[in-house]
């Protein structure tokens, strides 16, 4: 199935949850319409998923993004990468091939993958844009397939990527209308969180019984209500909590 839409606040966390839950494989195209003056994002980004895992990201379709990143880090020279690019076997991630040839360590590949992921995290802060997700079976008869030359061999769960991206948002003012009400409660949607929570996130999780208001949680945790609202919204977007309405007795 193809999903085509305009980016709205928090549409990516929802899409990432769906891709992971249904173990989808495919390509997500994010077209940037506008960015903040300090953003380094531009143009179009391609994010690839395989069996529900995020496996690659690139800002080009010529499958040279990973190679140029390796060259820019001075891990390998262009002379070497040009040759190895043609020698890499079909359906083998380039990173794994380079590791087997003892040209790149696992540590260097992990660093490269983290640098790729930084672009994913920045996409979560976009104010406008377009996205299109095509499942792999719809791409099989087209020119675009899994970009093995863009892959380090590392992968990450989409919800984990969402978690890091949402934690990286420092200015929540433009998301004010999405924050849960201070008199609302929250309840857990799972028996236990699969993601590794920070101490405050864990406290909110443990207090999320559906009847305790965010105002009461703020008082219990000795945090500002704004801090509790932001952390609660993050857990809601990750699919861990659900906002509930509490009947206030006169």
Order of alpha helices (4+ residues) and beta strands (2+ residues): beta-alpha-beta-beta-beta-alpha-alpha-alpha-alpha-beta-alpha-beta-alpha-beta-alpha-beta-alpha-alpha-beta
